Every structure is written in C-alpha cells, then in structure tokens.
C-alpha cells in the first residue's frame, strides 16, 4: 500500500469506523479523498450524522487510528489531510453539545459567579 493510500485508509477508518478499500490512484489531495469518501457512501452529511450518533451514544469520535494503519503512516501529511477533510466537511471545531434543556447552576456555582476575585478589586 502506498503512503497516500495508507493515509486515505486511515482517514476513512477514523471518520467512518469502517475499513474501506482505497483507490489505487490515491494521492495527498484532500478534495479527492472527500470525493472518494462520498463515492463510498460517506458524504459530508453521512460523516456529520456518524459524529452525532457517536456523541449521543458516548462513543469515541473520531475513532482511534488502527495500529496496522499507523505503521508506515506519514503522520504530518496524515494530520494535514485529516484536518483539511474535517474542515471541508464541517467536522472541525468543537463538537456540538449533547445537553438538552436549560443549564442548571447549583448554589455553589451561583455563589462563585457572584464573588469578585481579589485581583479584580480596583482602588
């Protein structure tokens, strides 16, 4: 497996949780990787739904990189491609929160919010 094909397989594994047969003409172009993922049934919407599902069920996402794919992986390039794929498909940044309903602040937290730390006192 070429280093670029290993990268595509690694990105697919961590984002989809599945092992996908990589394209023989894999390269380091994140846009082509996104197109290939879409051909495999993993367009941006499907990836976002997978992230939502994992989050709601307290599952890890992205998944851990499989050890066999880590061997020989060019991590700098892999990280750059993964970051680009996540940014382009709307999966970068902080994950959406799962909490539904109003935030509940207990008495201890309310007291801390009312207090003024000593270093903020102006004389």
C-alpha positions as CSV (number, residue, x, y, z in Angstrom):
1,X,0.0,0.0,0.0
2,X,1.4,3.4,-1.0
3,X,1.8,6.1,1.8
4,X,-1.0,8.1,0.2
5,X,-3.3,5.0,0.1
6,X,-2.5,4.3,3.7
7,X,-3.4,7.9,4.6
8,X,-6.8,7.5,2.8
9,X,-7.5,4.2,4.6
10,X,-6.5,5.8,7.9
11,X,-8.7,8.9,7.4
12,X,-11.6,6.6,6.4
13,X,-11.2,4.4,9.4
14,X,-11.1,7.2,12.0
15,X,-14.0,9.1,10.5
16,X,-16.3,6.3,9.4
17,X,-15.3,3.5,11.8
18,X,-15.0,1.1,8.8
19,X,-12.3,-0.3,6.7
20,X,-12.8,0.9,3.1
21,X,-10.9,-0.4,0.0
22,X,-8.7,2.5,-1.0
23,X,-8.5,3.9,-4.5
24,X,-5.4,2.7,-6.5
25,X,-4.7,6.3,-7.6
26,X,-4.8,7.8,-4.0
27,X,-2.7,10.9,-3.6
28,X,-2.4,13.6,-1.0
29,X,-5.2,15.8,-2.3
30,X,-7.9,16.1,0.5
31,X,-10.5,17.2,-2.0
32,X,-10.1,13.9,-4.0
33,X,-10.2,12.0,-0.7
34,X,-13.5,13.7,0.1
35,X,-14.9,12.8,-3.3
36,X,-13.8,9.2,-2.8
37,X,-15.4,9.0,0.6
38,X,-18.7,10.3,-1.0
39,X,-18.5,7.6,-3.6
40,X,-18.2,5.1,-0.8
41,X,-21.4,6.5,0.7
42,X,-19.7,8.8,3.2
43,X,-20.5,12.3,2.0
44,X,-20.4,15.3,4.5
45,X,-23.9,14.6,5.7
46,X,-23.2,11.0,6.5
47,X,-20.0,11.9,8.3
48,X,-21.8,14.5,10.3
49,X,-24.6,12.0,11.2
50,X,-21.9,9.5,12.3
51,X,-20.3,12.1,14.6
52,X,-23.7,12.9,16.0
53,X,-24.6,9.3,16.6
54,X,-21.3,8.5,18.3
55,X,-21.6,11.6,20.5
56,X,-25.2,10.8,21.6
57,X,-24.2,7.2,22.4
58,X,-21.0,8.2,24.3
59,X,-18.8,6.6,21.7
60,X,-15.3,7.9,20.7
61,X,-15.2,10.0,17.5
62,X,-13.0,10.2,15.6
63,X,-12.1,6.6,16.3
64,X,-8.6,5.6,17.3
65,X,-6.2,5.0,14.5
66,X,-5.9,1.3,13.9
67,X,-2.4,0.1,14.8
68,X,-1.8,-1.7,11.5
69,X,-2.6,1.6,9.6
70,X,-0.3,3.6,11.8
71,X,2.8,1.5,10.7
72,X,4.4,3.5,7.9
73,X,2.0,6.3,8.0
74,X,3.4,9.8,7.4
75,X,1.9,11.5,10.4
76,X,2.5,15.1,9.4
77,X,0.8,14.6,6.0
78,X,-1.9,12.4,7.5
79,X,-2.7,15.1,10.1
80,X,-2.8,17.8,7.5
81,X,-5.1,15.8,5.2
82,X,-7.4,14.8,8.1
83,X,-7.6,18.4,9.2
84,X,-8.5,19.5,5.7
85,X,-11.1,16.8,5.3
86,X,-12.7,17.7,8.6
87,X,-12.7,21.5,7.8
88,X,-14.2,20.9,4.4
89,X,-16.9,18.5,5.5
90,X,-18.0,20.6,8.5
91,X,-16.4,18.4,11.2
92,X,-13.8,20.7,12.6
93,X,-14.0,22.8,15.7
94,X,-15.8,21.9,18.9
95,X,-18.4,19.2,18.8
96,X,-22.0,20.1,19.3
97,X,-23.2,19.6,22.9
98,X,-25.5,16.8,23.7
99,X,-27.1,18.6,26.7
100,X,-30.8,19.4,26.1
101,X,-32.7,21.8,28.2
102,X,-31.7,24.8,30.3
103,X,-28.4,24.9,32.1
104,X,-28.8,24.2,35.8
105,X,-26.5,26.1,38.1
106,X,-26.3,24.8,41.7
107,X,-25.9,27.0,44.7
108,X,-22.1,26.6,44.8
109,X,-21.7,27.7,41.2
110,X,-24.1,30.6,41.7
111,X,-22.0,31.8,44.7
112,X,-18.8,31.6,42.7
113,X,-20.4,33.6,39.9
114,X,-21.4,36.4,42.4
115,X,-18.0,36.6,44.0
116,X,-15.4,39.0,42.8
117,X,-11.8,37.7,42.9
118,X,-9.4,39.8,44.9
119,X,-7.2,40.7,41.9
120,X,-10.1,42.4,40.2
121,X,-10.7,45.0,43.1
122,X,-9.8,48.5,42.0
123,X,-8.6,51.0,44.5
